[in-house]
């Protein structure tokens, strides 16, 4: 199950945003933006899984969709959401039909040469760009390059 992205982005959770502001001492607008980007990432991760299942031979989909270090703040927001266990489980069930697990340090567990990483990253960025647009790619990665 994959919700329409626009429908997913309407989801709000004030307690998660407030908790993030307290924990990370940031502006409300920053926290709200990170919450929206977390929703985008969860949608994209689910979409990538479904796309790979539907098109297992598509080489453009053969990459690991993980949280890269540049996305640490988005990952922190996801951690913050998960601790609201009841709400997170209901959100996952309502929007995705199943619990979306968080696998910590997944990127660290992937063994790749620099060349393999570059190819993987090119596919990753292309996938994000094609589905979420240039602005998302820039927010997630450009400021760190």
N, C-alpha and C positions, 0 to 999 in steps of 0.2 A: 504494500500500500504506500502510495506517495501522494501527499497532499499537494494542492496547487501552492506554489511558493508564496503568492500574494496572500492566500488564506493563512498560511503558517506565520507570515510576518505580522499579522494582526495580533498574534498571541502576545500577551503581556504578563509579567509576574513582578509586581511591585516589590514584594519582599526580597526576591532574588536581587533585583537592581539595588535596593537600599542596602542589603547586606554586602554587596560588592563595593559600593561606595564607602561603607565603613571599613571594610577589610583592606581595600587598596587605596583609600584616601584620594579618590578621583572625583571629577565633576560629574554631575548627573548626566549631562549630554554624552560624555565619554562612556559611562556605564550603559546607557540606553543603546548607544551605537554598538557596543560590544555584545550586548544581549541580542540585538538584531543579527549581527555577524555570526554569533553562535547558532542562531536558528538557521541561517543560510548554510553554515557548515554542516549541520545535522541533515538538512534537506539534501545537500550535495552528496554527502556520504551515502545516504540511502539511495539516491538516484544512481550513483556510480555502481553500487552493489547490484541494483536492478538492471542497469545497462549491461554490466558484465554478464549477468545471468542470461539476458536476452541475446547477447552478441558475444559469445565466448571467444570467437576467432578474431574479433576486431582488435588489431594491434594498438590502436589509439587509446584503448581502454586498459591496456596492460601496464598499469602503474599502481602504486600504493597510495591511496588517498588517506594521508595521515596529517596530524597537526605538526607542522614544522615549527622550529624554534621561533621563527618570526611571528607565529600565531599564538604565542604563549598567553597573551592577555585574553584571547578568545577561549583558550583551553581553561584558563583560570575561571572564566565566567561559567563554563560548562561544569567544572568542579563545584562551583558555588550553587548551581542549579541542582545538581545531583544530591546534595545534602538535604534538600527539601524532598525527601524520598517519595512521600505519597504524591506530591504534586508532579514530580518528575515522571513517576510511573504512569500517572493518569495522562499527562501530556503525551508521552510516548505512545500509549495505547490509543488515545483519541486521534492523534495525527498520523501515526505510522503503523498502528495495528500490532505493535510489539515493542518490547523494551529495547532501547538503543544502548548497548553496552559501551563503556569507556574502557579502552585498553591503554593503560599508561605506558609511556616510553616505547611505543610501538616503533617509532622511527629509529630509535637506537638499536632495536633488534634486527633491523634489516641490514644485511651485509651486502654492500655494493661498492664497486670501484668508483672512482671519480667520474669516469665516462658513463657508467650505468646510472649513476645519480643524475648526471646532466640530462640524459635521455628521459629518465623518469620524471624529472622536474619539468622538462619541456612539455611532456604529455599532461602533467598535472596542471600547469599554468594554462595550457590551451583549453583544457576541460573546464577550468574555473572561468576563464574568459568567455568561452562559448555559451556557458549556462548562466553565469552571474554578472558578466560584463567587466569592462576595463576598470571601473571604479572599485569593484571588489578586489580585483587583482592588486591594484595599487594600494588599497588599505591593508591588505593582508601581507604584501611582499615588497612593493616598490620602495617604501621608505626605509627598508632595511638593506637594500642592495648597495 
